[in-house]
Amino acid sequence: MKVTVNKETCIGCGSCVAICPAIFELKEGKSVVKKQPSSEKEESCVKDAVEACPVDAIKIS
C-alpha cells in the first residue's frame, strides 16, 4: 500500500491526522504523509482516514 495526499485538493481539516497520527501530519496547513504504513493496523487507520477525508485528497495505490 502506498499513500499520497493531493496538496491542491487538501483543505487541511486535520481529520486524517486525528484518525491516523502515525501516518499523517499537517505542514503549512496541508496534510502530508510522514511515513508509509507498515502494519495492518496502520493500513486500517489509513483506510479510515480516506473515508473521513471530506475532499477525497488521500489516495491509496
N, C-alpha and C positions, 0 to 999 in steps of 0.2 A: 504494500500500500504506500502510495506517495501522496502527500497532502500539499496543496497550494492554496494561496489566497489571492484573489484578484484585487489588487490595491485600488484600481479605478472604481470597482463596484462596492468595495467595503465602505461602510458608513461609520465604522468604529464604535458600534454599540456595546461591544465587550461581552456579548453573550457567549462567544466561543471561549474566551478567557475564563469566564465564570464556570463553564461546564468542564473545560479541559485545560487547566492551567499548566500542566506538564508539557503541552504541545504548543499552545498559543500564548502570545503576549501582545500588548499594544505598544506600538512605537510611532511617535508623531501622529497619534490619533487614528492609526490604522492597525488592523490585526496583521501579525506576521507569524510564520511558523518558526518556532525556535529550535525544534528538533522533530525528526520524523518519528512516528510511532514505532515502538519496538516490542510491543507485547499485545496480547489480545485485549487486555484492559484498556490500554491506550487507544487501540483501534476502535474499541467500542465507544469511548468518550469522543473520539473524532467524529464518528457517525452521528452521535447525539448533537454535536456542535453543528454539523452540516444541516441537520434537520431544524435546528434552532435559528440558523442564520436568516434574518428577515429579507436579505437581498441576494441570497444564493451566491455569495462571494467565495465560499470554500468549495474546492473541488478535490475529489479523490480519483487517483488513477492507478 
